[in-house]
């Protein structure tokens, strides 16, 4: 069964980047990992998007699940509350784009 990568790319307003990075490292990512549904994660800074001007900081978090079922459990039972906390804290200052990837090998 192939592993699944849940990728969340965030466009963050320049003024809040340091505080947002701290919150992600100390609060949000640990809460996602505490669900027990992901094996590991990577926290990345996007250093370039071809053909686009950067209007702030862009970051991605990639969470690895051992199966689509584990991801669906997260999506149904945990994601709504965690997204609501993020939305309440940052509103439009952080815009997230989510993709689901399947590892090939």
C-alpha positions, 0 to 999 in steps of 0.5 A: 500500500503506497504512502500518502503525502498531505502537502499544505502550502501556506502563503504568509504575510511578511509581517507575521512570518516570525510569529507564524513560524514559531506557532507552527513549530511549537503548536500546530505541527505538534498537534497534527502529529499528536493525532497519531495518523502521520509517520513523519513530516517535513517543514519547508520554505518555498524559495522560488515559484517560476513566473510568480512574484513573491508577496510574502513568505511561502512555506509547505508542510508535508505530512506522511501517512501510511495509507489513504485511510489514515489520511481520511481519518485525519481529514474527517476527525481532526482537520476541521478543528485544527483548520478552525484554530488556524483561521481564528488566529490568522484569518486572511493573513495566511492562505493555505493550498492543500494537495494529496500526493501518492508516493510511487517508490 
